Amino acid sequence: MSTPPLAGAGMPPGAFSGTQAQAAREVNTASLCRIGQETVQDIVFRTMEIFQLLRNMQLPNGVTYHTATYQDRLAKLQEHLRQLSILFRKLRLVYDKCNENCAGLDPVPIEQLIPYVEEDGSKHDDRGAASQLRFASEERREILEVNKKLKQKNQQLKQIMDQLRNLIWDINAMLAMRN
């Protein structure tokens, strides 16, 4: 995160806080979520780099090793861990800010977020459990009827295919006898 510039000699101390508040209002929850997502991606990338460094690093178990190479890899590892710590702090700040922005919001039921159009065009209202159950049973009955009709049509198509197969067989047999 960048630090805000210090108030200048000609600027009163309270003048900068107004511009800071305006900048804070411009950052909405969606952009904070995007920043959080990018931070999580950075954390995953840094973690993968750390594991790659650890895989390539040899343990100093009495085998001859280059001290300079070991020290360089150790410094890289420590730098990655420091950056990972910074990214986690940044993610915590973003999380806290999102929770702060969403604290005053009333939780909206998921059902209200889904657009719903009734047959008469009126808005969705709570009908009650009985009407929903009736609607579900009617829908199930319709599905069963459609499935029954579909099975009948499939049976008819199978019979037609069998008849065509027998007809073609008879035609081929007659042609073979003629030759």
C-alpha positions as CSV (number, residue, x, y, z in Angstrom):
1,M,0.0,0.0,0.0
2,S,1.3,3.5,-0.7
3,T,1.6,6.0,2.0
4,P,-0.2,9.3,1.6
5,P,1.9,12.4,1.0
6,L,2.6,14.6,4.0
7,A,0.7,17.9,4.4
8,G,2.7,20.8,2.9
9,A,3.7,24.0,4.7
10,G,0.9,26.0,3.1
11,M,-1.8,23.3,3.6
12,P,-3.6,23.0,6.9
13,P,-3.6,19.5,8.5
14,G,-7.3,18.9,8.0
15,A,-7.3,19.8,4.3
16,F,-5.7,16.6,3.2
17,S,-8.1,14.4,5.2
18,G,-11.0,15.6,2.9
19,T,-9.3,14.4,-0.2
20,Q,-8.4,11.1,1.5
21,A,-12.0,10.6,2.4
22,Q,-13.0,11.3,-1.2
23,A,-10.5,8.7,-2.5
24,A,-11.8,6.2,0.0
25,R,-15.3,6.7,-1.3
26,E,-14.2,6.0,-4.8
27,V,-12.9,2.6,-3.9
28,N,-16.0,0.5,-3.8
29,T,-16.4,-3.1,-2.5
30,A,-16.2,-4.6,-6.0
31,S,-12.8,-3.0,-6.7
32,L,-11.6,-4.2,-3.2
33,C,-12.7,-7.7,-4.1
34,R,-10.7,-7.5,-7.3
35,I,-7.7,-6.2,-5.4
36,G,-8.2,-9.1,-2.9
37,Q,-8.4,-11.6,-5.8
38,E,-5.1,-10.3,-7.3
39,T,-3.5,-10.4,-3.8
40,V,-4.5,-14.1,-3.4
41,Q,-3.1,-14.8,-6.9
42,D,0.2,-13.1,-5.8
43,I,0.2,-15.2,-2.6
44,V,-0.2,-18.4,-4.6
45,F,2.5,-17.4,-7.1
46,R,4.9,-16.5,-4.3
47,T,4.2,-19.7,-2.5
48,M,4.9,-21.7,-5.6
49,E,8.2,-19.8,-6.0
50,I,9.1,-20.6,-2.4
51,F,8.5,-24.3,-2.9
52,Q,10.5,-24.2,-6.1
53,L,13.4,-22.6,-4.2
54,L,13.1,-25.2,-1.4
55,R,13.1,-28.1,-4.0
56,N,16.3,-26.8,-5.6
57,M,18.1,-26.0,-2.3
58,Q,20.5,-28.6,-1.0
59,L,20.7,-29.3,2.7
60,P,24.1,-28.6,4.3
61,N,24.5,-32.2,5.4
62,G,28.3,-32.4,5.3
63,V,28.4,-32.7,1.5
64,T,30.5,-30.1,-0.3
65,Y,28.4,-27.2,-1.3
66,H,29.1,-23.6,-2.4
67,T,28.5,-21.3,0.5
68,A,27.9,-18.3,-1.8
69,T,25.2,-20.2,-3.8
70,Y,23.6,-21.4,-0.5
71,Q,23.6,-17.9,1.0
72,D,22.1,-16.4,-2.3
73,R,19.3,-19.0,-2.3
74,L,18.7,-18.4,1.4
75,A,18.5,-14.6,0.8
76,K,16.0,-15.2,-2.0
77,L,13.9,-17.5,0.2
78,Q,13.9,-14.9,3.0
79,E,12.9,-12.2,0.6
80,H,10.0,-14.3,-0.7
81,L,8.8,-15.0,2.8
82,R,9.0,-11.3,3.7
83,Q,6.9,-10.4,0.6
84,L,4.5,-13.2,1.4
85,S,4.0,-11.8,4.9
86,I,3.3,-8.3,3.3
87,L,0.8,-9.8,0.9
88,F,-1.0,-11.5,3.8
89,R,-1.2,-8.2,5.7
90,K,-2.5,-6.5,2.6
91,L,-5.1,-9.3,2.2
92,R,-6.2,-8.8,5.8
93,L,-6.6,-5.0,5.2
94,V,-8.7,-5.6,2.1
95,Y,-10.8,-8.2,4.0
96,D,-11.4,-5.9,6.9
97,K,-12.3,-3.0,4.6
98,C,-14.8,-5.2,2.7
99,N,-16.4,-6.3,5.9
100,E,-16.6,-2.7,7.1
101,N,-18.2,-1.6,3.8
102,C,-20.7,-4.5,4.0
103,A,-21.5,-4.2,7.7
104,G,-24.5,-1.8,7.2
105,L,-26.0,-3.9,4.4
106,D,-29.0,-6.1,5.1
107,P,-28.5,-9.6,3.9
108,V,-30.6,-10.2,0.9
109,P,-32.1,-13.7,0.4
110,I,-30.6,-15.5,-2.6
111,E,-34.1,-16.1,-4.0
112,Q,-34.6,-12.3,-4.5
113,L,-31.4,-12.0,-6.5
114,I,-32.7,-14.4,-9.2
115,P,-34.9,-12.7,-11.7
116,Y,-38.4,-14.3,-11.7
117,V,-41.3,-13.8,-14.1
118,E,-44.7,-15.2,-13.3
119,E,-47.3,-16.0,-15.9
120,D,-49.4,-12.9,-15.1
121,G,-46.4,-10.6,-15.2
122,S,-46.6,-9.5,-11.6
123,K,-43.7,-9.5,-9.3
124,H,-42.7,-12.5,-7.2
125,D,-44.5,-12.6,-3.8
126,D,-44.5,-15.1,-1.1
127,R,-47.2,-17.6,-1.9
128,G,-46.7,-19.9,1.0
129,A,-45.5,-23.5,1.3
130,A,-48.8,-25.0,0.2
131,S,-48.9,-23.2,-3.2
132,Q,-45.3,-24.0,-3.8
133,L,-45.9,-27.6,-3.1
134,R,-48.9,-27.6,-5.4
135,F,-46.9,-26.0,-8.2
136,A,-44.1,-28.6,-7.7
137,S,-46.5,-31.5,-7.8
138,E,-48.2,-30.2,-11.0
139,E,-44.7,-29.7,-12.6
140,R,-43.8,-33.3,-11.6
141,R,-47.0,-34.6,-13.0
142,E,-46.4,-32.8,-16.3
143,I,-42.9,-34.2,-16.5
144,L,-44.2,-37.7,-15.9
145,E,-46.7,-37.3,-18.7
146,V,-44.1,-36.0,-21.1
147,N,-41.8,-38.9,-20.2
148,K,-44.7,-41.4,-20.9
149,K,-45.4,-39.8,-24.3
150,L,-41.7,-39.8,-25.1
151,K,-41.5,-43.5,-24.3
152,Q,-44.5,-44.2,-26.5
153,K,-42.9,-42.3,-29.4
154,N,-39.6,-44.1,-28.9
155,Q,-41.5,-47.4,-29.0
156,Q,-43.2,-46.4,-32.3
157,L,-39.9,-45.3,-33.8
158,K,-38.4,-48.6,-32.9
159,Q,-41.2,-50.5,-34.5
160,I,-40.9,-48.4,-37.7
161,M,-37.1,-49.0,-37.7
162,D,-37.7,-52.8,-37.3
163,Q,-40.2,-52.8,-40.2
164,L,-37.8,-50.8,-42.4
165,R,-35.0,-53.2,-41.5
166,N,-37.1,-56.2,-42.4
167,L,-38.3,-54.5,-45.7
168,I,-34.7,-53.8,-46.7
169,W,-33.7,-57.4,-45.8
170,D,-36.5,-58.7,-48.0
171,I,-35.5,-56.4,-50.9
172,N,-31.9,-57.4,-50.7
173,A,-32.9,-61.1,-50.5
174,M,-35.1,-60.7,-53.6
175,L,-32.3,-58.9,-55.5
176,A,-29.8,-61.6,-54.6
177,M,-32.2,-64.3,-55.9
178,R,-32.7,-62.5,-59.1
179,N,-28.9,-62.4,-59.9
